[in-house]
């Protein structure tokens, strides 16, 4: 009975949580802490010795998002295909329609 008590999700969660809190406290006591103030704590932007007070860097994500959506769509399609039950023909038809919809979505996503 006590072994099954450890497998109950709330009990297991509390055990793991208490272990993580104890280890975090233990490692925070062992961590190196600097007493004096240094440049990075003053809230100023710093990168490779350059000050960025005059201009803001704004990265361009326009090329990232199509690839992120492509990656997501393909992985969801792979998950759907991998989990289709093989007992009925109707489930195969639903998966085929889903894949067809994903292909149409990818064509729309990647058109220029």
N, C-alpha and C positions, 0 to 999 in steps of 0.2 A: 503493500500500500504506500509506503513513503516514496518509493521510486516513481510511482505513478503521479504522486503529488508534484514532483519536479517537472513533469511534462505538461501540466496545465499552463496554457499560455500566459495568464496574468502572473503566475508564480515564476515562470521562466523569465518573463520580462523584468520583474523586480530583481531577480538574481543577477541578470546581465546588467541592468541599470546600476545596481549597487556596486558591481565589480568595476564598471567603467568609471563611476564617480570616484571610487577609491583609487583606481590607477591614475586618474587625472589629478587628484589631490597629491598622490605620491610623486608623480613626475613633476608637478608644479613646484614642489618643495626642492627637487633636485635640479631644476632648470636654472640656467645662468641668467641673472637679472642685473642689468646695469643701473647703477644708482644715479649717475649724472644724466642730464638732458643732452640729447644730440640732435643733429639737423633733421632727421626724419620725423621727429615727434612734433615739429612746429607746424604741421599742417600744410606745408608748401609742396607743390608738385616738383618731383625730382626724377630725372631719367638720364643716365649716362653722363652726368656732369652738366646737363643743360637745364636752364630754367625755362619753364613754359608759362610765363606770366603774360606774354604778349599775344599768343595765339592758342587756339584750341585744336586738338587733333580730333577729327571726326572720321572714324573708319567707314568704309563703304561696304555694306553687307548685301549689295544688290546681286552679286554673283554667288553668295553663300546660300541664300534662301532657296533657290531652285534645287540645289544639290541636297539641302536638308530635307525638303519635301520629297524629292526623288528617293532618298534613302529611307525615309519613313514609310512611304507608300509601298516600296518593294519589300520591306520587312514585314509589314502588316499582311501583304499578299502571301508571303512565304508562311506566315503563321496560320493564315486561313487555310491554305492548301495542306499544310502539315496536319491540321487538326480536323479535316473533313472525315466524317465517319464513312466507311466503305460499304455499309450494309444496304443503303438505299441509293437508287439512281437520282432521286430528287435532291439529295444533299450534294451530289456531284454537279447537278445542273445549277444549283444555287452558287456553288463555288466557281463554276465556269462563268456565270453571269458577273460575279464579283470581280474575277480576274479581267474580264472584258471591260468592266467599268474602270478598273485600275489602269488598264492600257489606254483607254480613252483619256483618262485624267493625266497620264504621263505625256500623251501626245499634246494635250492642251498646255501642260506645264512647260514642255521643252520647245514649243514652236517659237519661231522668231518673227 
